[in-house]
């Protein structure tokens, strides 16, 4: 397994990706994020984590999560408004683009991300 990813904090306007892994893996992920320049989401931050991926990360697998603007997260979280109808389609598309590009490129690497 090259990389585990989680998006458990919503799909709001993405600001970049959070990543946890060795410095060599982070350097590779920084290059991957540059591919997202057309949608202006190229920043790579530390601390890619999540409760659903922590088991693998503790075993040494690099982890990532989208960093997005969560200022409205608790407006909807576990409320009657927590439905797909309140999702912003543009933000959803941007988040999907990030996951798609990162997943595809990492899966297509000749070598696994360093551990």
N, C-alpha and C positions, 0 to 999 in steps of 0.2 A: 504494500500500500504506500503510495507516494505522498499523499496529502489527505487529511480529513478536513472537512469544511462544515460550518454551521451558520445558519441564519435564523437565530431564535429571538432576535430583538426587533423583528419587524422588517418591512421593506419600504422604508422611507427614503428620502433623497440620499443616495449614497455619496459618501465623502472620500472613500478609499477602502482599502482592505487592511485588516489587522492580521499579523502573521507571527507565529512562534515557531522557531526552529534554529538550527545552527546558522552561523554567519554566512557560510557558503550557500546554504539554501535560501537565505534572505536575499543574497545578491542575485540569485537566479530569479526569485520572485519579483524583485525590483525591475528586472528586464521584462518579465511577463507583463507587469502592470503598465509598462510604457506602451504596450499594444492598445491600451484603452484610452489613449490620448484623444481620439476622435470624439469620445463622450466625456472628456475632461474628468476622468476618475483614475488618476495615475498614482496617487499617494499610497505608500505602504507604511503602516504603523506597526508598532510592537503590540504584543499581547493578543494574538489570535487565539481565542479560547471560547469554550462553551461547555456547559454541563453534558451535552450529548456527545462530545468528542474528547472529553478529558481522559477517558480510559486509554484511548489510543495515543494521545499526546504524552501521557505518563509513561507509555511504553517506547517513546522516542519518535513517534510519527509526527512530522510537522503539521501544524494546524493553522487554519485561517477562518476568518469571519468578516463579513462586510461591516464596515464602520459607516453607519448612517446617522442622519439627524433624528435622534429619538425624542426630540422635545415634545412631540404629541403622542408618544407611546402609551402613556397611561390615560390618555383620553379614551382609548379603545380597549386596552388590554383587559381581557376577561370581563367585558361589559356586553350589554346587548348590542352595542355598536361594533363589536369585534367580528366583522363579517367582510367578505370580499367586496361588497358594494361600496365600502368606504376607502378602498385602495385607490391610490393615484396611479392610473395606468402608465404614465410616463416613468414614474419612480420604479414601478414593478418591472417595466421593460429594461431600465438601466441596471437594476439588480440582476435580472436574468442575463443580461449581456455580460456582466462581470463574471458570474458563475460559469457561463458558457465558455468564455474566452479562457479563463483560468483553468477550468477542468480539461478543456481540449488540449491546451498547450502543455500542461503538466503531464497529461496522459501520453502525449506524443514525444516527450523527452527521451533521448536515447538512454539516459541513465536516470535512476531514481533520484529524488531530491536527497542531498546529503543528510545523514542523521548523526 
